[in-house]
């Protein structure tokens, strides 16, 4: 029992001494002013070792801001070529998939008695012309009245009109292609009874091919006719074209505007109705190519990049991603020549002084535009 009391007394004495040590400590007085507080903070910062980071100097280059629109390929014209007279189909000269030129005969209707009608109209015209000339000679001799001359002249005009109608009727026996295109469908078979309005074939114009899409009201003002563009088809093929139409009236439901690009399709290799991603450069900016891993967020959740100044202080620049270059991303918002933190950016804050170690990156040198050919076309246009 005596040893237990002694142990408890010793512990109590040690506890009292520990409490007394806090009261007897000689703490420094609080700063008397804000200036003194700032000096103390600066002294503490100097005592703290600088964080080591890796940095690289990168250079900006001109890049186009790309407007990307979802769209589809669409034939410029699709026409059902129809008969204009009645008859029987004597011959159909095309099949589905055939390529035709303007003026090519698609279907031929039986002539029946239309050829005879032309001959009859020609004879009637010749007779009316002779009668009219005879009336004029008699009128010069005073043996013919003006009334009879007018009647013979009217008969001549009627005969000319009848002949013209007969010839037009014969000409309509051949149903011809109104433009170059591809036969998408046929509507008549040999021996079919043809009436005015019967469809011989459906003709599609595939050259040039149209790329149609819709853009928002914020983007439509950036577009103009004859502007260069590019599209990635569903097959992965890239095609070039130019803006041929920019709508001026918004769709009431979506508040979007229609746009169209024309692309060359002289070989008819592009089908109508394919989905496409339309890419149109609308502005040129100074941009930098960096690794996506260098992007970070500020306290507000904005995307940016941490850089350092010539005094080794950390800065944060908000950036906007322009495009994906495969081996990096093109961003805008940085100074044309920037020293970015490549390793350790997550360990530092804005305003902090760091100890940089410089390194060389592939993206540190002046970049080549990811869409170089398209960029040159934009510049020339």
Secondary structure, DSSP 8 states (H G I E B T S, - for coil): -HHHHHHHHHHHHHHHHHHHHHHH-------SSHHHHHHHHHHHHHHS--EEEEEEEEE-EEEEEEEEEEEEEE-SEEEEEE-SS-EEEEEE---TT-EE-TT-EEEEE--TTHHHHHHHHHHHHHHHHHHHHHHHHHHHTT-S-HHHHHHHHHHHHHHHHHHHHHHHHHHTTEEE-SSSEEEEEE---TT-EE-TT-EEEEEEE-SSEEEEEEEETTTGGG--TT-EEEEEETTS-EEEEEEEEE-SS--TTT-EEEEEEEE--TT--S-TT-EEEEEEEEEEEEEEEE-GGG-EE-TT--EEEEEE-TT-BEEEEE-EEEEE-SSSEEEESS-SEEEEEEESGGG--TT-BEEEEE---GGGS----TTHHHHHHHHH-
